[in-house]
Amino acid sequence: MAALRGEQTDMPPTTQLPEWEGPKPFTANSKTRDTKSAYDQPDHPPGMQYMATSRLDKIMPAYRKYWGLRRRTMLIVICIIVLAIVILIIGLSVGLSKRNAASQFLPLPSDHQSFTGDLTYYGPGLGACGVTSSSTDNIVALSHFLFDSQSVGTNPNANPLCGLIIRAERFDEQVNAMRSVDLTVVDRCTGCAPTDLDVSPGAFDQLADPAKGRVDVTWAWLSPTPTTSS
């Protein structure tokens, strides 16, 4: 009995709480509210990458193949093609702008002023104009910048500069006097600047000592139309 009384003494007294202080009953509304707050309201809105991927999936579904290629491979191919087109457009625009800029400073036949450049000589033969010349002919090869700027097609023989005549002159120290020679355009010079002239050895000898190899020269256009070369 003592033990029984001791056990009864150790047990805490039970108190019945009022209904308004008890735990709230579980209802369907509370479950719905808790579920929405936990799953239907994310902490952060979807980012741009998610939105872009969703749009791409609508346009190009990942499970399909395009011309036998997977979507990832197809997108890489499209990017390469677009990049190549952009590079081609930029290259063409830069090339055209350089050509237009260079043509503004070329010694064209329409310009009636005199030009100054370097005078050199070479061993002539069949030139770009389709004319075969010798070392004694009074001929000239114009700069490729000037020659190519007037090309009208793929045939260099049809270049309107072919057959035109220029007059080159300089002060010759050997005779202490000005000397000049008229030269017919028959060729193009790939190593010449826009106002440089490359002539036959015979023409160079009329203007300077061939031992010098390179001298200054002043020249101007004479004929407005091509002449017939024999």
Buried (B, 14 or more C-beta within 10 A) or exposed (E): EEEEEEEEEEEEEEEEEEEEEEEEEEEEEEEEEEEEEEEEEEEEEEEEEEEEEEEEEEEEEEEEEBEEEEBEEBBEEEEEEEEEEEEEEEEEEEEEEEEEEBBEEBBEBEEEEEBEBBBBBBEBEEBBBBBEBEBEBBBBBBBBBBBBBBBEEEEBEEBEBBBBBBBBBBBBEEEEEEBBBBBBBBBBBEEBEBBBBBBBBBBBBBBBEEEEEEBEBBBBBEBEEBEEBE
